[in-house]
Each structure stands twice: as C-alpha cells, then as structure tokens.
Amino acid sequence: MNAPATNIKFRFNPSQGKAEKILGPLEAAIMDVVWDQGTTTVSRVHRALRDSRDVAYTTIMTTMSRLAKKRLLQQDKSSTTYVYTPTLDREQFERYVIKDVLSGLLND
C-alpha cells in the first residue's frame, strides 16, 4: 500500500455502522470493494455492486472520482480506462480516522 495519505477529507457520524461512520453508504460500499480488489476499475466495482444495489455505472464513476478528490483513492489516468488504488488499506484508514477524530476532540 502507498504511504499514508495526509489531509484525507471525511465526516464523522457515530450513529452509522462501520465505514459509514466516516463515508456515505455508497462511498463505504465502493471502498469495501476497492479494499478487497486492490487496484481496480469503475467497471469492476460496478459489477461487484450491481447485484446488491441498483446503481448506475456513471454514479460509481462519479463517486470514485470524488473519493480520489478526498484522497482515499489514487486515480491513474494514463490509459483510456482509469485505474484506482486505495491510498490506505482498511486498517491504515481506520487508524487515520481514529487519530484525526481524537485529535479534533482534544483540540476542542
């Protein structure tokens, strides 16, 4: 996995489950697929999710682009098909979030 990213943008909602505490439901589902697959494409993520969700390919594409802007995914645009890689593995992401939330609480 790449070195931990800095300045990842996220929100914290303690009433939600697992990754949804930090990400929206679709973002969390996409990240679960990406973490399972490692390097992947929009098409592969869409195939993985289409049986459990009624979601358009373009919605997955837009959401993955947003996750790249939030620095959760690295977006490789060097070929006609964009390739996405998580910037942090699942455990690194959880540690990053815990550290950031605790730091924010202590600073308050």
Backbone as CSV, one residue per row, in Angstrom:
resi,resn,N_x,N_y,N_z,CA_x,CA_y,CA_z,C_x,C_y,C_z
1,MET,0.843,-1.176,0.000,0.000,0.000,0.000,0.888,1.239,0.000
2,ASN,0.391,2.290,-0.544,1.125,3.544,-0.588,1.325,4.077,0.820
3,ALA,2.237,5.040,0.952,2.418,5.695,2.241,1.098,6.366,2.619
4,PRO,0.784,6.399,3.914,-0.483,7.011,4.327,-0.643,8.420,3.774
5,ALA,-1.815,8.667,3.237,-2.120,9.988,2.699,-2.330,10.966,3.842
6,THR,-2.117,12.208,3.561,-2.389,13.231,4.563,-3.551,14.072,4.080
7,ASN,-4.212,14.683,5.008,-5.331,15.570,4.705,-6.472,14.878,3.981
8,ILE,-6.762,13.650,4.347,-7.932,12.964,3.799,-9.157,13.676,4.339
9,LYS,-10.110,13.926,3.472,-11.312,14.639,3.892,-12.409,13.630,4.196
10,PHE,-12.992,13.741,5.382,-14.077,12.850,5.769,-14.944,13.532,6.807
11,ARG,-16.112,12.954,7.029,-17.004,13.428,8.087,-17.128,12.289,9.086
12,PHE,-17.603,12.566,10.280,-17.751,11.522,11.300,-19.175,11.529,11.810
13,ASN,-19.872,10.397,11.667,-21.241,10.236,12.125,-21.294,8.964,12.977
14,PRO,-21.161,9.089,14.299,-21.055,7.919,15.162,-22.282,7.016,15.170
15,SER,-23.419,7.483,14.688,-24.625,6.649,14.716,-24.686,5.646,13.561
16,GLN,-23.796,5.771,12.592,-23.786,4.857,11.452,-22.917,3.637,11.741
17,GLY,-22.988,2.647,10.871,-22.208,1.430,11.041,-20.916,1.450,10.258
18,LYS,-19.889,0.819,10.798,-18.583,0.615,10.171,-18.085,1.826,9.391
19,ALA,-17.713,1.612,8.113,-17.135,2.700,7.313,-18.133,3.821,7.063
20,GLU,-19.438,3.525,7.210,-20.449,4.567,7.012,-20.390,5.643,8.101
21,LYS,-19.687,5.376,9.203,-19.477,6.417,10.207,-18.687,7.576,9.587
22,ILE,-17.851,7.248,8.611,-16.933,8.216,8.019,-17.374,8.619,6.620
23,LEU,-17.848,7.655,5.853,-18.204,7.858,4.458,-19.702,7.691,4.284
24,GLY,-20.222,8.148,3.173,-21.617,7.882,2.847,-21.793,6.407,2.531
25,PRO,-23.039,5.919,2.476,-23.282,4.494,2.224,-22.673,3.981,0.920
26,LEU,-22.799,4.740,-0.174,-22.227,4.294,-1.446,-20.704,4.370,-1.411
27,GLU,-20.169,5.446,-0.834,-18.709,5.564,-0.706,-18.146,4.393,0.097
28,ALA,-18.813,4.049,1.189,-18.351,2.938,2.028,-18.393,1.621,1.259
29,ALA,-19.462,1.395,0.509,-19.582,0.161,-0.277,-18.486,0.096,-1.342
30,ILE,-18.230,1.222,-1.996,-17.174,1.265,-3.013,-15.816,1.003,-2.380
31,MET,-15.544,1.654,-1.258,-14.244,1.444,-0.607,-14.080,-0.005,-0.161
32,ASP,-15.143,-0.636,0.316,-15.040,-2.053,0.682,-14.635,-2.896,-0.519
33,VAL,-15.230,-2.620,-1.672,-14.873,-3.362,-2.890,-13.426,-3.070,-3.284
34,VAL,-13.040,-1.794,-3.264,-11.674,-1.428,-3.650,-10.663,-2.059,-2.700
35,TRP,-10.943,-2.035,-1.401,-10.022,-2.664,-0.454,-9.918,-4.166,-0.712
36,ASP,-11.013,-4.793,-1.080,-10.981,-6.226,-1.385,-10.234,-6.510,-2.687
37,GLN,-10.412,-5.655,-3.684,-9.820,-5.902,-5.002,-8.418,-5.324,-5.154
38,GLY,-8.071,-4.330,-4.348,-6.787,-3.648,-4.527,-6.898,-2.691,-5.697
39,THR,-6.037,-2.796,-6.664,-6.120,-1.967,-7.861,-7.309,-2.429,-8.688
40,THR,-8.143,-1.466,-9.113,-9.391,-1.834,-9.785,-9.848,-0.730,-10.728
41,THR,-10.968,-0.969,-11.373,-11.564,-0.005,-12.294,-13.020,0.236,-11.904
42,VAL,-13.612,1.271,-12.473,-15.024,1.566,-12.231,-15.874,0.371,-12.655
43,SER,-15.552,-0.198,-13.791,-16.319,-1.328,-14.314,-16.324,-2.512,-13.349
44,ARG,-15.174,-2.837,-12.792,-15.084,-3.957,-11.846,-15.865,-3.659,-10.562
45,VAL,-15.802,-2.433,-10.087,-16.549,-2.061,-8.884,-18.046,-2.111,-9.172
46,HIS,-18.450,-1.595,-10.326,-19.863,-1.626,-10.700,-20.376,-3.065,-10.757
47,ARG,-19.611,-3.958,-11.364,-20.012,-5.379,-11.426,-20.150,-5.966,-10.028
48,ALA,-19.258,-5.600,-9.131,-19.299,-6.140,-7.764,-20.506,-5.638,-6.985
49,LEU,-20.967,-4.433,-7.295,-22.059,-3.822,-6.527,-23.439,-3.972,-7.158
50,ARG,-23.510,-4.236,-8.443,-24.809,-4.171,-9.130,-25.815,-5.208,-8.663
51,ASP,-25.373,-6.324,-8.110,-26.319,-7.316,-7.599,-26.952,-6.896,-6.276
52,SER,-26.228,-6.120,-5.493,-26.743,-5.714,-4.186,-27.327,-4.307,-4.180
53,ARG,-27.085,-3.519,-5.239,-27.553,-2.136,-5.313,-28.007,-1.824,-6.721
54,ASP,-29.030,-1.030,-6.822,-29.471,-0.523,-8.117,-28.762,0.805,-8.326
55,VAL,-27.565,0.730,-8.906,-26.744,1.931,-9.051,-26.158,1.960,-10.463
56,ALA,-26.206,3.132,-11.056,-25.715,3.310,-12.422,-24.189,3.332,-12.452
57,TYR,-23.655,2.899,-13.567,-22.212,2.932,-13.804,-21.673,4.349,-13.599
58,THR,-22.396,5.340,-14.137,-21.936,6.726,-14.037,-21.922,7.230,-12.592
59,THR,-22.822,6.705,-11.773,-22.831,7.077,-10.352,-21.581,6.527,-9.660
60,ILE,-21.222,5.285,-9.979,-19.997,4.692,-9.420,-18.794,5.508,-9.887
61,MET,-18.764,5.852,-11.165,-17.658,6.622,-11.732,-17.512,7.969,-11.014
62,THR,-18.611,8.677,-10.842,-18.583,9.976,-10.169,-18.137,9.847,-8.719
63,THR,-18.657,8.841,-8.044,-18.309,8.642,-6.632,-16.842,8.285,-6.473
64,MET,-16.324,7.456,-7.368,-14.900,7.107,-7.289,-14.021,8.319,-7.582
65,SER,-14.443,9.176,-8.483,-13.694,10.419,-8.732,-13.692,11.300,-7.488
66,ARG,-14.834,11.352,-6.814,-14.912,12.141,-5.567,-14.024,11.535,-4.485
67,LEU,-13.995,10.207,-4.405,-13.115,9.556,-3.432,-11.648,9.853,-3.751
68,ALA,-11.319,10.001,-5.021,-9.959,10.394,-5.404,-9.686,11.840,-4.966
69,LYS,-10.671,12.723,-5.121,-10.503,14.113,-4.675,-10.355,14.200,-3.159
70,LYS,-11.003,13.272,-2.455,-10.876,13.209,-0.990,-9.583,12.530,-0.566
71,ARG,-8.816,12.057,-1.548,-7.522,11.404,-1.344,-7.630,10.015,-0.724
72,LEU,-8.773,9.385,-0.903,-8.922,7.997,-0.455,-8.540,7.014,-1.559
73,LEU,-8.617,7.467,-2.799,-8.221,6.656,-3.944,-7.190,7.413,-4.759
74,GLN,-6.257,6.680,-5.317,-5.328,7.247,-6.282,-5.891,6.917,-7.659
75,GLN,-5.979,7.895,-8.523,-6.586,7.742,-9.839,-5.486,7.816,-10.896
76,ASP,-5.276,6.717,-11.611,-4.283,6.675,-12.687,-5.008,6.895,-14.008
77,LYS,-4.733,8.021,-14.652,-5.399,8.399,-15.892,-4.525,8.151,-17.118
78,SER,-3.498,7.324,-16.987,-2.543,7.158,-18.076,-3.061,6.311,-19.234
79,SER,-4.158,5.587,-19.051,-4.721,4.817,-20.162,-6.181,5.235,-20.363
80,THR,-6.843,4.636,-21.330,-8.237,5.002,-21.599,-9.155,4.610,-20.457
81,THR,-8.804,3.568,-19.724,-9.570,3.154,-18.545,-8.838,3.626,-17.301
82,TYR,-9.493,4.451,-16.499,-8.876,4.909,-15.262,-8.727,3.726,-14.307
83,VAL,-7.601,3.683,-13.636,-7.322,2.631,-12.671,-7.224,3.286,-11.296
84,TYR,-7.888,2.673,-10.325,-7.943,3.221,-8.967,-7.256,2.285,-7.982
85,THR,-6.527,2.881,-7.054,-5.852,2.153,-5.993,-6.135,2.885,-4.687
86,PRO,-6.437,2.164,-3.609,-6.643,2.862,-2.332,-5.333,3.479,-1.846
87,THR,-5.416,4.673,-1.304,-4.208,5.322,-0.775,-3.815,4.736,0.578
88,LEU,-4.785,4.158,1.270,-4.558,3.495,2.551,-5.288,2.161,2.530
89,ASP,-4.724,1.159,3.186,-5.516,-0.063,3.324,-6.561,0.173,4.419
90,ARG,-7.450,-0.771,4.594,-8.572,-0.605,5.528,-8.077,-0.275,6.938
91,GLU,-7.071,-0.987,7.404,-6.551,-0.777,8.764,-5.891,0.600,8.899
92,GLN,-5.117,0.991,7.911,-4.489,2.317,7.945,-5.551,3.414,7.957
93,PHE,-6.610,3.235,7.176,-7.703,4.204,7.135,-8.354,4.329,8.507
94,GLU,-8.644,3.201,9.147,-9.267,3.226,10.469,-8.377,3.932,11.471
95,ARG,-7.074,3.642,11.433,-6.138,4.317,12.349,-6.086,5.818,12.082
96,TYR,-6.065,6.199,10.808,-6.031,7.607,10.438,-7.256,8.328,10.986
97,VAL,-8.418,7.733,10.816,-9.666,8.351,11.270,-9.674,8.479,12.788
98,ILE,-9.316,7.414,13.476,-9.294,7.449,14.949,-8.371,8.555,15.436
99,LYS,-7.181,8.620,14.871,-6.210,9.643,15.269,-6.766,11.048,15.008
100,ASP,-7.372,11.249,13.833,-7.878,12.569,13.479,-9.069,12.980,14.354
101,VAL,-9.987,12.039,14.624,-11.145,12.341,15.465,-10.692,12.663,16.887
102,LEU,-9.813,11.835,17.442,-9.311,12.085,18.795,-8.558,13.401,18.879
103,SER,-7.751,13.678,17.882,-7.014,14.944,17.854,-7.980,16.135,17.829
104,GLY,-9.027,16.025,17.003,-10.020,17.088,16.945,-10.741,17.287,18.258
105,LEU,-11.077,16.187,18.932,-11.744,16.284,20.231,-10.843,16.887,21.282
106,LEU,-9.575,16.485,21.288,-8.638,17.012,22.278,-8.340,18.488,22.037
107,ASN,-8.338,18.910,20.787,-8.089,20.319,20.468,-9.258,21.216,20.865
108,ASP,-10.456,20.621,20.929,-11.616,21.403,21.346,-11.554,21.645,22.841
